[in-house]
């Protein structure tokens, strides 16, 4: 019988070695991905701070140069925009009675 001639020690050793190699590779992959994400977070945070600071300084300079009338016009425009945005028929319930269409009657014979 072939079953009895199999060297089970070698078979279990190869199985354990294969599973061990797979788990070692998975652990290394996790470590590499964590390293990349940490590096990416650092560079992204630096880039966001630089661009935000630049934009804020540029906007502050432009706002300082604006006249009082321009500032008032911007404030009114923003107020009207947000007023119209929030004033869309709050607490209004509309019920439309749609009769059953032909396809609905064909699918449900009880109707």
C-alpha positions as CSV (number, residue, x, y, z in Angstrom):
1,X,0.0,0.0,0.0
2,X,1.2,3.5,-0.9
3,X,-0.4,5.0,2.1
4,X,1.8,3.2,4.5
5,X,5.0,4.0,2.6
6,X,4.4,7.8,2.9
7,X,6.9,9.6,5.2
8,X,4.5,11.6,7.3
9,X,7.3,13.5,9.0
10,X,8.4,15.0,5.8
11,X,4.8,15.7,4.7
12,X,4.0,17.6,7.9
13,X,7.3,19.4,7.8
14,X,6.6,20.6,4.2
15,X,3.0,21.6,5.2
16,X,4.2,23.6,8.2
17,X,7.0,25.2,6.2
18,X,4.6,26.3,3.5
19,X,2.1,27.8,5.9
20,X,4.9,29.5,7.8
21,X,6.2,31.1,4.7
22,X,2.8,32.4,3.8
23,X,2.3,34.0,7.2
24,X,5.7,35.5,7.2
25,X,5.1,37.1,3.8
26,X,1.7,38.4,5.0
27,X,3.2,40.0,8.1
28,X,6.0,41.6,6.0
29,X,3.3,42.9,3.6
30,X,1.3,44.5,6.5
31,X,4.5,46.1,7.8
32,X,5.4,47.6,4.4
33,X,1.9,48.9,3.9
34,X,1.8,50.6,7.3
35,X,5.2,52.2,6.6
36,X,3.9,53.6,3.3
37,X,0.7,54.9,4.9
38,X,2.6,56.6,7.7
39,X,5.0,58.2,5.2
40,X,2.0,59.3,3.0
41,X,0.2,60.8,5.9
42,X,3.2,62.9,6.9
43,X,3.8,64.3,3.4
44,X,0.1,64.9,2.9
45,X,-0.2,66.8,6.2
46,X,2.8,69.0,5.2
47,X,1.4,69.7,1.8
48,X,-2.1,70.6,3.2
49,X,-0.5,73.0,5.7
50,X,1.6,74.7,3.1
51,X,-1.3,75.1,0.6
52,X,-3.7,76.2,3.3
53,X,-1.4,78.8,4.7
54,X,-0.7,80.1,1.2
55,X,-4.4,80.3,0.3
56,X,-5.3,82.0,3.6
57,X,-2.6,84.6,3.3
58,X,-3.6,85.3,-0.3
59,X,-7.3,85.6,0.6
60,X,-6.4,87.8,3.6
61,X,-4.4,90.2,1.4
62,X,-7.3,90.3,-1.2
63,X,-9.8,90.9,1.6
64,X,-7.8,93.8,3.0
65,X,-7.7,95.5,-0.4
66,X,-11.5,95.3,-0.8
67,X,-13.6,98.4,-0.2
68,X,-16.4,98.5,2.4
69,X,-19.0,98.3,-0.4
70,X,-17.4,95.2,-1.8
71,X,-17.3,93.5,1.6
72,X,-21.0,94.4,2.1
73,X,-21.9,93.0,-1.3
74,X,-20.2,89.7,-0.5
75,X,-21.9,89.5,2.9
76,X,-25.3,90.1,1.4
77,X,-24.7,87.6,-1.4
78,X,-23.6,84.9,1.1
79,X,-26.6,85.7,3.3
80,X,-29.1,85.4,0.4
81,X,-27.5,82.2,-0.8
82,X,-27.7,80.5,2.5
83,X,-31.2,81.9,3.1
84,X,-32.5,80.5,-0.2
85,X,-30.7,77.2,0.4
86,X,-32.4,76.7,3.8
87,X,-35.8,78.1,2.8
88,X,-37.0,75.3,0.5
89,X,-40.5,74.3,1.7
90,X,-39.6,73.0,5.1
91,X,-42.3,70.9,6.7
92,X,-44.4,70.6,3.5
93,X,-45.8,67.2,2.7
94,X,-46.9,66.6,-0.8
95,X,-48.9,63.4,-1.7
96,X,-49.5,62.5,-5.3
97,X,-52.0,59.9,-6.1
98,X,-50.6,57.9,-9.1
99,X,-53.0,55.3,-10.5
100,X,-51.6,51.8,-11.1
101,X,-49.9,51.5,-14.5
102,X,-50.6,48.6,-16.9
103,X,-47.4,46.7,-16.1
104,X,-48.3,46.6,-12.4
105,X,-51.7,45.1,-13.2
106,X,-50.1,42.4,-15.4
107,X,-47.6,41.4,-12.7
108,X,-50.1,41.3,-9.9
109,X,-53.2,39.5,-11.1
110,X,-55.1,40.1,-7.8
111,X,-55.3,43.8,-8.7
